[in-house]
Amino acid sequence: MSAYDFDTLVDRTGTSSAKWTYYGPDVLPFWVADMDFRAPPGLLAAVADRLDHGVLGYTMTPPELEGAFIDWLERRHGWKVVEDWLVWLPGVVPGLNLAGRAVGGGSLLIPAPVYFPFLAVPGHVDKAGIVVDLERTGGPGRERWVMDMDRFEANVRRDTGGFLLCNPQNPTGRVYGRDELEALVEFCLRHGLTLVSDEIHCDLILDPDVSHTCVACLAPELPTITLFGPNKSYNIPGLGVGVAVIPDADLRRAFLRARAGLIGPLSPLAYVAAQWAYSERTDWLPSLNGYLRANRDRLQETVAGLSGVEMTHVEGTYLGWLDVRELDLDDPAGHFEGHGLGFSDGERFGGSGFQRFNFGCPRTMLEEGLARFVASVQNV
């Protein structure tokens, strides 16, 4: 039995929770990637200890945090980096936009469906966005979303300077294999592209036969910006902390120039939480992933029993990508909201006719959501 309580639904009333406020009291929220679990007790204690100090002034990045992160990255993911490569940020999304400014060229390649801030980057940095569809392959029970290199070849332009990757993939739950990433690296090298990789979900791997590969490890000669953060794995998105790993000195200088005047120091509480997360040796992650795995299985089992709904297997993250196109709904988001369900509408992710289901919640909440979902499909 887990030492952590993932079964209790914490009442978030009065906390201005974005997740629970957006849809109102009659709708169960399964949208934003914010789990309904308390953060690990040790992390909360570390933050409480820092609060007890009483002074929360401007804070420089603690060297202990940088050492903990470097050790974590090598220990868990086999990538040995140095302190000079690190740029600390208030999250991955600011890092995506700074990366868009730092890379050269006039256009960015973006595989979709994808976490919607990716699709907004080109407009924020005055570049063209080249959105290339991922391909859904495989038979029943073996379907997965893959990168089609021929599609990238057909869409890359002479002015394309960067490729924006999300791995593990949000919203499809795909964890790309080493062979796929090697093919992507070769493509980027051949076309002179900088590879920007969001790997924030790298510790949320649900299948025992699947592992995360840091794409930057595969070709040190490729210019890369890799984005990490403990926000998802330890459920602290409200603290806002992330880090960009940029080995190439010229690219790192361009990234720092893009950051200048826009982003200040992080909260001292964010630094403390991140240091605890990257130093921890508890069984939090195995326990969390086990609970999420069971939730995923319940979601997939429910979807498999419904007509008009499909879902590819989720290898990582806590996000299910539901294909509801066969239901032929004029307003899918509105239909499900009318049945008390708040999903993330796939239109924003470049996936019209899909809904994203966040199953990072206590089992009782999930079961109530699944009951409502079954009713909503049967009442089409």
C-alpha positions as CSV (number, residue, x, y, z in Angstrom):
1,M,0.0,0.0,0.0
2,S,1.2,3.5,-0.9
3,A,2.4,5.8,1.9
4,Y,0.7,8.7,0.0
5,D,-3.0,9.5,0.0
6,F,-4.1,9.8,-3.6
7,D,-7.7,8.9,-2.8
8,T,-8.8,11.9,-0.8
9,L,-10.4,14.7,-2.9
10,V,-9.1,17.9,-1.4
11,D,-11.6,20.7,-1.2
12,R,-10.1,23.6,-3.2
13,T,-12.9,26.0,-2.5
14,G,-11.6,29.4,-1.5
15,T,-8.2,28.9,-3.2
16,S,-9.1,30.7,-6.5
17,S,-8.2,27.4,-8.2
18,A,-8.2,28.0,-11.9
19,K,-9.2,24.3,-12.5
20,W,-12.2,24.3,-10.2
21,T,-13.4,27.9,-10.9
22,Y,-13.4,28.0,-14.7
23,Y,-16.4,25.8,-15.3
24,G,-18.4,26.5,-12.1
25,P,-19.7,24.2,-9.3
26,D,-21.9,21.9,-11.4
27,V,-19.1,20.7,-13.7
28,L,-16.3,18.3,-12.8
29,P,-13.1,19.7,-14.2
30,F,-10.8,17.4,-16.2
31,W,-9.2,20.0,-18.3
32,V,-6.0,21.9,-17.2
33,A,-3.0,19.8,-16.4
34,D,-3.2,20.3,-12.7
35,M,-3.6,17.1,-10.5
36,D,-6.0,17.0,-7.6
37,F,-3.4,15.5,-5.2
38,R,-1.5,17.1,-2.4
39,A,2.1,17.7,-3.1
40,P,4.6,15.3,-1.4
41,P,4.7,15.8,2.4
42,G,8.5,16.3,2.3
43,L,8.2,19.1,-0.3
44,L,5.4,20.8,1.6
45,A,7.6,20.7,4.8
46,A,10.6,22.2,3.0
47,V,8.4,25.1,1.8
48,A,7.0,25.5,5.3
49,D,10.5,25.7,6.7
50,R,11.4,28.4,4.3
51,L,8.3,30.3,5.2
52,D,9.2,30.1,8.8
53,H,12.3,32.2,8.1
54,G,9.9,35.1,7.6
55,V,11.8,37.0,4.9
56,L,10.9,36.3,1.3
57,G,13.3,38.6,-0.6
58,Y,14.7,38.5,-4.1
59,T,16.6,35.2,-4.4
60,M,19.5,34.0,-6.6
61,T,19.4,30.5,-7.9
62,P,20.8,28.3,-5.1
63,P,23.9,26.4,-6.1
64,E,22.5,23.4,-4.2
65,L,19.5,23.4,-6.6
66,E,21.8,23.4,-9.6
67,G,23.8,20.5,-8.2
68,A,20.6,18.6,-7.4
69,F,19.2,19.1,-10.9
70,I,22.5,18.0,-12.6
71,D,22.6,14.9,-10.4
72,W,18.9,14.1,-11.1
73,L,19.3,14.5,-14.9
74,E,22.3,12.1,-15.0
75,R,20.8,9.7,-12.4
76,R,17.4,9.4,-13.9
77,H,17.9,10.1,-17.6
78,G,21.6,9.5,-18.3
79,W,22.5,13.0,-19.5
80,K,25.5,14.6,-18.0
81,V,25.4,18.4,-18.1
82,V,27.3,21.3,-16.5
83,E,26.1,24.3,-14.5
84,D,26.9,26.8,-17.3
85,W,24.3,25.2,-19.5
86,L,21.4,25.9,-17.2
87,V,19.0,28.9,-17.4
88,W,16.3,28.9,-14.7
89,L,12.8,30.1,-15.6
90,P,9.3,30.5,-14.1
91,G,8.1,27.5,-16.1
92,V,8.3,25.8,-19.5
93,V,5.9,28.0,-21.5
94,P,8.1,31.1,-21.0
95,G,11.0,29.0,-22.1
96,L,9.2,28.0,-25.3
97,N,8.7,31.6,-26.2
98,L,12.2,32.6,-25.4
99,A,13.5,29.7,-27.5
100,G,11.3,30.9,-30.4
101,R,13.1,34.3,-30.2
102,A,16.6,32.7,-29.8
103,V,16.5,30.4,-32.8
104,G,17.3,31.8,-36.2
105,G,15.2,31.7,-39.3
106,G,11.7,33.0,-40.1
107,S,9.6,29.9,-39.4
108,L,9.2,27.1,-36.9
109,L,8.1,23.5,-37.5
110,I,5.5,22.2,-35.0
111,P,4.0,18.7,-35.0
112,A,0.3,18.7,-33.9
113,P,-1.9,18.0,-32.1
114,V,0.2,19.6,-29.4
115,Y,-0.1,21.6,-26.1
116,F,-1.7,24.8,-27.4
117,P,1.1,27.3,-26.2
118,F,3.3,25.6,-28.8
119,L,0.9,26.9,-31.5
120,A,1.0,30.4,-30.1
121,V,4.8,30.7,-30.1
122,P,5.2,31.8,-33.8
123,G,2.8,34.7,-33.4
124,H,4.6,35.8,-30.2
125,V,8.0,35.9,-31.9
126,D,7.0,37.2,-35.3
127,K,7.7,34.0,-37.2
128,A,5.6,31.7,-39.3
129,G,4.3,28.5,-37.8
130,I,4.4,25.4,-40.0
131,V,2.0,22.9,-38.3
132,V,2.5,19.3,-39.5
133,D,0.0,16.6,-38.5
134,L,1.2,13.7,-36.5
135,E,0.0,10.3,-37.8
136,R,-2.1,7.8,-36.0
137,T,-1.0,4.3,-36.8
138,G,-1.5,0.7,-35.7
139,G,-4.5,-1.6,-35.2
140,P,-7.0,-1.8,-32.3
141,G,-5.2,-1.7,-29.0
142,R,-1.9,-0.8,-30.7
143,E,-2.7,2.6,-32.0
144,R,-0.2,5.4,-31.4
145,W,0.7,8.8,-32.6
146,V,3.9,9.0,-34.6
147,M,6.0,11.6,-36.4
148,D,5.9,11.1,-40.1
149,M,9.3,12.2,-41.4
150,D,8.1,12.5,-45.0
151,R,5.6,15.1,-43.9
152,F,8.3,17.1,-42.2
153,E,10.4,16.9,-45.4
154,A,7.5,18.1,-47.5
155,N,6.8,21.1,-45.2
156,V,10.2,22.3,-44.1
157,R,11.2,25.6,-45.7
158,R,14.5,27.3,-46.5
159,D,13.8,29.9,-43.8
160,T,12.9,27.3,-41.1
161,G,15.1,27.7,-38.1
162,G,13.6,25.6,-35.4
163,F,11.6,22.5,-34.5
164,L,9.3,22.5,-31.4
165,L,9.0,19.0,-29.9
166,C,6.8,17.9,-27.0
167,N,8.1,14.6,-25.5
168,P,6.4,12.9,-23.6
169,Q,3.7,14.2,-25.9
170,N,0.9,16.4,-24.7
171,P,-2.0,15.7,-25.4
172,T,-1.7,12.3,-27.0
173,G,0.3,10.7,-24.1
174,R,2.9,9.3,-26.5
175,V,6.5,8.7,-25.3
176,Y,8.7,8.7,-28.4
177,G,11.1,5.8,-28.9
178,R,14.8,6.2,-29.4
179,D,14.6,5.3,-33.1
180,E,12.0,8.0,-33.8
181,L,14.1,10.6,-32.0
182,E,17.2,9.6,-33.9
183,A,15.4,10.1,-37.2
184,L,14.2,13.5,-36.0
185,V,17.8,14.4,-35.0
186,E,19.1,13.4,-38.4
187,F,16.4,15.5,-40.0
188,C,17.2,18.6,-37.9
189,L,21.0,18.2,-38.6
190,R,20.4,17.9,-42.3
191,H,18.2,21.0,-42.5
192,G,20.2,23.1,-40.0
193,L,17.4,23.3,-37.4
194,T,17.6,24.1,-33.7
195,L,15.6,21.5,-31.8
196,V,13.5,22.8,-28.9
197,S,12.2,20.0,-26.7
198,D,9.7,20.3,-23.8
199,E,10.3,17.3,-21.6
200,I,8.4,18.4,-18.5
201,H,6.5,15.1,-18.3
202,C,9.6,12.9,-18.5
203,D,9.1,11.3,-15.1
204,L,5.4,10.5,-15.7
205,I,6.0,7.2,-17.6
206,L,3.1,4.7,-17.1
207,D,4.2,1.6,-19.1
208,P,7.0,-0.5,-17.6
209,D,8.4,-1.3,-21.1
210,V,8.7,2.4,-22.1
211,S,11.4,4.8,-21.1
212,H,12.1,8.5,-21.7
213,T,15.0,9.6,-23.9
214,C,16.4,13.1,-23.7
215,V,16.7,13.9,-27.3
216,A,19.7,16.2,-26.8
217,C,21.7,13.2,-25.7
218,L,21.5,11.6,-29.1
219,A,23.6,14.2,-31.0
220,P,25.7,16.7,-29.0
221,E,26.5,18.5,-32.2
222,L,22.9,19.5,-32.7
223,P,21.9,22.9,-31.3
224,T,19.2,22.1,-28.6
225,I,17.1,23.8,-26.0
226,T,15.6,21.3,-23.6
227,L,13.0,22.4,-21.1
228,F,12.4,20.6,-17.7
229,G,10.5,21.4,-14.6
230,P,9.1,19.6,-11.5
231,N,5.7,21.2,-11.7
232,K,3.9,18.3,-13.2
233,S,5.5,15.3,-11.4
234,Y,5.1,16.9,-8.0
235,N,1.9,18.9,-8.6
236,I,3.3,22.3,-7.9
237,P,2.4,24.2,-11.2
238,G,1.3,27.3,-9.1
239,L,4.9,27.8,-7.9
240,G,6.2,28.2,-11.4
241,V,9.7,26.8,-11.9
242,G,11.6,25.4,-14.9
243,V,15.0,25.2,-16.4
244,A,16.4,25.3,-19.9
245,V,19.4,23.2,-20.7
246,I,21.4,24.8,-23.6
247,P,24.8,23.3,-24.3
248,D,25.7,25.6,-27.3
249,A,27.2,28.8,-25.9
250,D,26.1,31.0,-28.8
251,L,22.5,29.7,-28.6
252,R,22.5,30.2,-24.8
253,R,23.6,33.8,-25.2
254,A,20.8,34.4,-27.7
255,F,18.4,32.8,-25.2
256,L,19.7,35.0,-22.4
257,R,19.3,38.1,-24.6
258,A,15.7,37.2,-25.3
259,R,15.1,36.8,-21.6
260,A,16.7,40.1,-20.6
261,G,14.2,42.6,-19.2
262,L,11.3,40.2,-19.4
263,I,11.9,37.6,-16.6
264,G,13.2,38.3,-13.2
265,P,14.3,36.0,-10.3
266,L,12.1,33.2,-9.3
267,S,10.2,33.0,-6.0
268,P,12.3,31.6,-3.1
269,L,9.5,29.1,-2.5
270,A,9.8,27.8,-6.1
271,Y,13.6,27.3,-5.6
272,V,13.0,25.4,-2.4
273,A,10.4,23.2,-3.9
274,A,12.5,22.4,-7.0
275,Q,15.5,21.6,-4.9
276,W,13.5,19.1,-2.8
277,A,12.0,17.6,-6.0
278,Y,15.3,17.0,-7.7
279,S,17.0,15.7,-4.5
280,E,14.2,13.4,-3.3
281,R,14.8,9.6,-3.1
282,T,11.3,8.7,-1.8
283,D,8.8,6.4,-3.5
284,W,6.6,9.4,-4.5
285,L,7.1,8.9,-8.3
286,P,6.6,5.1,-8.4
287,S,3.5,5.5,-6.2
288,L,2.1,8.3,-8.3
289,N,2.7,6.6,-11.6
290,G,1.1,3.4,-10.2
291,Y,-2.0,5.3,-9.3
292,L,-2.1,7.1,-12.6
293,R,-1.6,3.9,-14.5
294,A,-4.7,2.4,-12.8
295,N,-6.7,5.6,-13.6
296,R,-5.5,5.4,-17.2
297,D,-6.6,1.7,-17.4
298,R,-10.1,2.6,-16.1
299,L,-10.4,5.4,-18.7
300,Q,-9.3,3.2,-21.5
301,E,-11.5,0.4,-20.4
302,T,-14.5,2.8,-20.4
303,V,-13.8,4.3,-23.8
304,A,-13.3,0.8,-25.3
305,G,-16.9,0.0,-24.3
306,L,-18.4,3.0,-26.0
307,S,-19.5,3.4,-29.6
308,G,-18.4,6.6,-31.3
309,V,-15.4,7.3,-29.1
310,E,-11.8,6.2,-29.5
311,M,-8.6,6.7,-27.6
312,T,-5.0,5.8,-28.3
313,H,-3.0,4.1,-25.6
314,V,-1.4,6.6,-23.1
315,E,2.3,5.7,-22.5
316,G,3.1,8.8,-20.4
317,T,1.6,11.9,-18.8
318,Y,-1.9,11.8,-17.1
319,L,-3.8,13.0,-20.2
320,G,-6.2,11.0,-22.4
321,W,-6.8,12.2,-26.0
322,L,-10.4,11.3,-26.8
323,D,-11.5,11.1,-30.5
324,V,-15.3,12.0,-30.5
325,R,-15.6,12.8,-34.1
326,E,-17.9,9.9,-34.8
327,L,-20.5,11.3,-32.4
328,D,-20.9,14.1,-35.0
329,L,-21.4,16.8,-32.3
330,D,-21.8,20.4,-33.5
331,D,-20.3,21.7,-30.2
332,P,-18.3,18.9,-28.5
333,A,-17.1,21.0,-25.6
334,G,-20.6,22.4,-25.0
335,H,-22.2,19.0,-25.2
336,F,-19.9,17.5,-22.5
337,E,-20.2,20.6,-20.3
338,G,-23.9,20.2,-20.5
339,H,-23.4,16.8,-18.9
340,G,-21.3,18.2,-16.1
341,L,-17.8,17.5,-17.7
342,G,-15.1,20.1,-18.2
343,F,-12.6,18.9,-20.8
344,S,-9.9,20.7,-22.8
345,D,-11.3,21.2,-26.3
346,G,-9.1,19.7,-28.9
347,E,-9.6,22.6,-31.3
348,R,-7.0,24.6,-29.3
349,F,-4.4,21.8,-29.7
350,G,-4.9,21.5,-33.4
351,G,-7.2,18.5,-33.0
352,S,-10.7,19.4,-34.0
353,G,-13.2,16.8,-32.8
354,F,-11.0,15.6,-29.9
355,Q,-11.2,16.3,-26.1
356,R,-8.4,16.1,-23.6
357,F,-9.2,14.3,-20.4
358,N,-7.0,14.9,-17.3
359,F,-7.2,11.7,-15.2
360,G,-4.8,12.9,-12.5
361,C,-7.4,12.8,-9.8
362,P,-8.7,10.7,-6.9
363,R,-10.5,7.5,-8.1
364,T,-13.9,8.6,-6.8
365,M,-13.7,11.8,-8.9
366,L,-12.7,9.7,-11.9
367,E,-15.5,7.2,-11.5
368,E,-18.1,10.0,-11.3
369,G,-16.6,11.6,-14.4
370,L,-16.7,8.3,-16.3
371,A,-20.3,7.8,-15.3
372,R,-21.1,11.2,-16.7
373,F,-19.1,10.6,-19.8
374,V,-20.9,7.3,-20.5
375,A,-24.2,9.2,-20.1
376,S,-23.1,12.0,-22.4
377,V,-22.2,9.6,-25.1
378,Q,-25.4,7.6,-24.8
379,N,-27.4,10.9,-24.9
380,V,-26.1,12.1,-28.3
